[in-house]
Amino acid sequence: MIMAPPAPKQIFPLLVFVLLSISFLFLLSLPASTPKAQIATQFHHIQSPEPGPNFTFIIKVLTFNRLSSLSRCLNSLSRAHYDVNDKVHLHVFIDHFLLDSQNGSADLDHKLNVSKQILDFVDGFDWKFGEKLVHYRTSNAGLQAQWLEAWWPTSDHEFAFVVEDDLEVSPLYYRFLKAVISNYYYNASNFSPSIYGASLQRPRFVPGKHGNKMQLDGGARIFLYQLVGTWGQLLFPRPWKEFRLWYDEHKVKGMKPFLDGMVTTGWYRKMGEKIWTPWFIKFIQSHGYFNIYTNFLHERALSISHRDAGVNYGKTAGPDSYLLDENSIDSNFLELYPLSSLKCKITLLY
């Protein structure tokens, strides 16, 4: 028996169903357009090797007596996006309070209690991305020693990210720093021994005598600048070792880290060995070394300092930048171009 062909009215719904199905499958095949989904695809301007099995990333958190600051800092670090197979170690350096014979019993009990609260918090803090190490000093070291003694690289594949406790980092910070390491350290065709690391803070001023505001091209997302950034600084192993040896040689010979025309000279005259940055700035200026900085729109950065009261600030000043996250990234976020094409702020002084 020969069946009659279906009527046109019966074919039309079938065609609509087929076309809708094809359209749905096509939409599924498109890449996600949300910023979060785009993060992993925005590091491919340079073809660079993966760091390899010896790659070691250590977060060095420097803290003293600010429990609320430390809690905010560690929680922001734990919320960051870490690659599944990477080991990211957390080392917390807790400075001791100054032992002063003029302190009364009640004051000493209060300081001891603050130290114990910090130790209890760090001991109970869950860090699931690698090992957690706690170093509790027996005497007051101060901010300079906290920085300088926090790290001696064990190999050329070990990197330190140094964080003071009043910092807060973006969830995107690790992906950016790993991309920097891959592109500007492990890529032999794109490597320079004059690059000592990367700072995540927003560059604000040129530390000359008058501290003029830095003028930057809004289109450049990363650039080179000599100044170290203490609000979230990635350090490469070789330049840091070189600096430590240079520091020892100059310190034992009674030399001072003075630079004519630099505001850091005034800092050192006022604070002396409480701070370490004048030494490092003198070192990088004499060696012609550079740091990688970010330059995002609308005063945003991958790390911000809340500038809590402490050695650097007499009273809490609050952040001067806005934290970058998945919902505020630019369309050309993290454009990691060849080193030779990066713009460079040649001098510290102008």
C-alpha positions, 0 to 999 in steps of 0.5 A: 500500500502506497502512503500519501505524502504528509500534508504541508500543515504537518511538515511545517511544525517538524521543520520548526522543531529541527531548526530550533534544535540546530540553533540550540546546539549552535548556541551551546557551541559558542564560548561563554561571554561572561568575564569569569569564563574568559579569564583562562583565555586571556593569557595567550598573546605570547606562546610560553612554556608551562613552569614545569615540575620544579616550579614553586610558588610561596606566599610570604605573609608578614604580620605583627599585631593586627588580627583583623587585618591578617584575617582579611588578608588570608581570607582573600588569598584563600578565595583566589583561583589556583590551578588544580595541579599547582602547589601554592605554599603559605608561610606566615611570619609573626613578629614579636612585640618589643620587650620594653622594661617600661611596659606595665604588667597589664600592658604585657598581658594585653600584648601576650593575649594579642599574640596568642589570638593571632597564633590561634587564628593562624593555626586554625586557618585552613590552607588547602592549596599547599603547605602552611608554615608558621614562623613566630619570632622570639623577639621583635624583628621589625618590618625591615628584617621581616622582609629581608629574612622571609626568603632565601630561594632554594632554587631558580624555580622558586618564587616568592609573593610577599604580602603585608597583613593589611593587604587584600588581593583579587581572586585573579591575582595568582593567574596573573602572576603565574602568567607573568612567570611563564611569559617573562621568566621561563620563555627564553626568547622573552627573558631578561635578567634585568626584570626582578618581579612584578607588583600588583599595586596601582602605581600612583606617583614618581618618588622624586623629591616632590612625589609627582603623580605618575602619568600613564598611557591608558591603553597600556595594561602592563609596563616596566618601572624600577620602583618596588611595590610593597603592596603585593610584590612577586620576587624572582629568585636570582635578583633577590639573592643578588640584592641580599648579597649586595645589601650585606656588603654595603651594610657591613661597610657602613654605607647608606641607601641615599639617592639624591632627589629621592623621597626615600632618602627622607624616609630613611633619614626619619625611620632608619633601619625600620624600613627596607625599601630605600636599600632595595631602591638603591640596589635596582637603581644602580643595577638598572633593574625593572619591575612589571606593573599593571595599569587598569582603568578606574583606579583598580588593581589586583591588590590593595592596601587598606593602609592600617595603622602601623609602621608606615601609617600613624592612623588607618588611611584606607585603600586608595584603589579598587580591587579588580574582580571577575565583574570589573575586568576590561575587554583587554584584561592582562595583555601579556605582550613580548617584553620588547614591546612593553613601555618603560618608565625609564627613571625613578626621579622624574 
